Amino acid sequence: MEIQHQSVLETLQGRIALVTGSSQGLGRIIARTLADAGCTVLVNASNHPENAERVATEIRSTGGNADVCCCDVSSESNVNNLFKQLLEKYGAVDILVNNARLDPWRRTGEMSEGEWFSQVIDVNLKGAFLMSQAFFAQACERRWGRIVNISSVRAFRPAEPHMIAYGVSKLGMHALTRAYAHNGAPFGITANTVAPGVVITENIKKRLSPEKYASEIAAVPIGRASACEEIADAVLFVIRNSSVTGETININGGMYYAP
Ligand SMILES: NC(=O)c1ccc[n+]([C@@H]2O[C@H](COP(=O)([O-])OP(=O)(O)OC[C@H]3O[C@@H](n4cnc5c(N)ncnc54)[C@H](OP(=O)(O)O)[C@@H]3O)[C@@H](O)[C@H]2O)c1
């Protein structure tokens, strides 16, 4: 039998893609990448809706389709209301990228260890869970869906004291991926994790001193941070390739294996 060579990668034209925390940084570039691939992108943020508006406008100005869907991913009622509204307006949400995270530099002096831990877990992990639950039921009905969880190399490496909650929240996302990959397989739903190392974003440049940034880069075997576009490319790959599910794509310049 002659094997026909044809692209098995799926076209995303007309798909509805919700990217949490896409008002800046990596999420913004994932949103733009999915819009370039033909999706209508729903740009999400919680604290600064004006930034989400700016990203949606930016996408539309280059011919893409984008709308804003602000909501606090850690609030169950917000998430459920959001999905209700989106289903009324669009009839479907096909792709969910769980990218939102609590800014690790946001902790104030007054916050106790326990309060901080709970807040980080609430946004980074519970948020991804609530969004995935709301996404899953409606995607099952149409027998097509994609979940991508944005983790971090810090899920696998011993965390510095101030990053313990962050590392724990990120490791939990891998369990979410496995569960939704397993439960979603009979319904045409895939779930994967993309785990970056150090990524160049507006925030990282703003938050880290030049010395701290240099020491972060020194820990990357290839000697540089990843560009947001390199991470977004992996997100696009796992969305378009329906035979990849339950996997983690590590993009960290070799940090995963570094001593
Ligand atoms: N940057 C890196 O070097 C790096 C490395 C490894 C992994 N990652 C992962 O990549 C992802 C993006 O990182 P980033 O550096 O681009 O993040 P970032 O610049 O800190 O942006 C975080 C985004 O999440 C939103 N957000 C925060 N709390 C939210 C909530 N409760 N509900 C909804 N949205 C919320 C923020 O908007 P508002 O503040 O307006 O709500 C913002 O859009 C994260 O999952 C991060 O862990 C990043």
PDBQT file of the ligand as one rigid body, heavy atoms in Angstrom, charges set to zero:
ROOT
HETATM    1  N1  LIG A 301       8.554  34.510  32.718  1.00  0.00    +0.000 N 
HETATM    2  C1  LIG A 301       9.266  33.417  32.938  1.00  0.00    +0.000 C 
HETATM    3  O1  LIG A 301      10.501  33.428  32.976  1.00  0.00    +0.000 OA
HETATM    4  C2  LIG A 301       8.563  32.083  33.124  1.00  0.00    +0.000 A 
HETATM    5  C3  LIG A 301       9.317  30.940  33.318  1.00  0.00    +0.000 A 
HETATM    6  C4  LIG A 301       8.691  29.727  33.499  1.00  0.00    +0.000 A 
HETATM    7  C5  LIG A 301       7.312  29.649  33.465  1.00  0.00    +0.000 A 
HETATM    8  N2  LIG A 301       6.599  30.783  33.281  1.00  0.00    +0.000 N 
HETATM    9  C6  LIG A 301       5.130  30.660  33.277  1.00  0.00    +0.000 C 
HETATM   10  O2  LIG A 301       4.604  31.299  32.123  1.00  0.00    +0.000 OA
HETATM   11  C7  LIG A 301       3.325  31.903  32.424  1.00  0.00    +0.000 C 
HETATM   12  C8  LIG A 301       3.353  33.374  32.050  1.00  0.00    +0.000 C 
HETATM   13  O3  LIG A 301       4.423  34.009  32.737  1.00  0.00    +0.000 OA
HETATM   14  P1  LIG A 301       4.679  35.567  32.576  1.00  0.00    +0.000 P 
HETATM   15  O4  LIG A 301       6.044  35.817  33.073  1.00  0.00    +0.000 OA
HETATM   16  O5  LIG A 301       4.284  36.017  31.228  1.00  0.00    +0.000 OA
HETATM   17  O6  LIG A 301       3.605  36.124  33.660  1.00  0.00    +0.000 OA
HETATM   18  P2  LIG A 301       3.236  37.596  34.105  1.00  0.00    +0.000 P 
HETATM   19  O7  LIG A 301       3.957  38.601  33.273  1.00  0.00    +0.000 OA
HETATM   20  O8  LIG A 301       3.384  37.680  35.590  1.00  0.00    +0.000 OA
HETATM   21  O9  LIG A 301       1.667  37.701  33.719  1.00  0.00    +0.000 OA
HETATM   22  C9  LIG A 301       0.721  37.004  34.464  1.00  0.00    +0.000 C 
HETATM   23  C10 LIG A 301      -0.641  37.180  33.819  1.00  0.00    +0.000 C 
HETATM   24  O10 LIG A 301      -1.621  36.542  34.647  1.00  0.00    +0.000 OA
HETATM   25  C11 LIG A 301      -2.688  37.468  34.906  1.00  0.00    +0.000 C 
HETATM   26  N3  LIG A 301      -3.304  37.151  36.190  1.00  0.00    +0.000 N 
HETATM   27  C12 LIG A 301      -2.764  37.243  37.439  1.00  0.00    +0.000 A 
HETATM   28  N4  LIG A 301      -3.655  36.858  38.354  1.00  0.00    +0.000 NA
HETATM   29  C13 LIG A 301      -4.769  36.465  37.678  1.00  0.00    +0.000 A 
HETATM   30  C14 LIG A 301      -6.026  35.956  38.074  1.00  0.00    +0.000 A 
HETATM   31  N5  LIG A 301      -6.340  35.750  39.369  1.00  0.00    +0.000 N 
HETATM   32  N6  LIG A 301      -6.950  35.670  37.111  1.00  0.00    +0.000 NA
HETATM   33  C15 LIG A 301      -6.669  35.883  35.798  1.00  0.00    +0.000 A 
HETATM   34  N7  LIG A 301      -5.481  36.362  35.370  1.00  0.00    +0.000 NA
HETATM   35  C16 LIG A 301      -4.549  36.663  36.302  1.00  0.00    +0.000 A 
HETATM   36  C17 LIG A 301      -2.016  38.823  34.852  1.00  0.00    +0.000 C 
HETATM   37  O11 LIG A 301      -2.936  39.872  34.595  1.00  0.00    +0.000 OA
HETATM   38  P3  LIG A 301      -3.542  40.796  35.797  1.00  0.00    +0.000 P 
HETATM   39  O12 LIG A 301      -2.419  41.096  36.742  1.00  0.00    +0.000 OA
HETATM   40  O13 LIG A 301      -4.065  42.007  35.096  1.00  0.00    +0.000 OA
HETATM   41  O14 LIG A 301      -4.626  39.997  36.422  1.00  0.00    +0.000 OA
HETATM   42  C18 LIG A 301      -1.086  38.611  33.661  1.00  0.00    +0.000 C 
HETATM   43  O15 LIG A 301      -1.813  38.757  32.461  1.00  0.00    +0.000 OA
HETATM   44  C19 LIG A 301       3.084  31.663  33.913  1.00  0.00    +0.000 C 
HETATM   45  O16 LIG A 301       2.264  30.533  34.095  1.00  0.00    +0.000 OA
HETATM   46  C20 LIG A 301       4.477  31.386  34.455  1.00  0.00    +0.000 C 
HETATM   47  O17 LIG A 301       4.467  30.621  35.621  1.00  0.00    +0.000 OA
HETATM   48  C21 LIG A 301       7.169  32.003  33.105  1.00  0.00    +0.000 A 
ENDROOT
TORSDOF 0
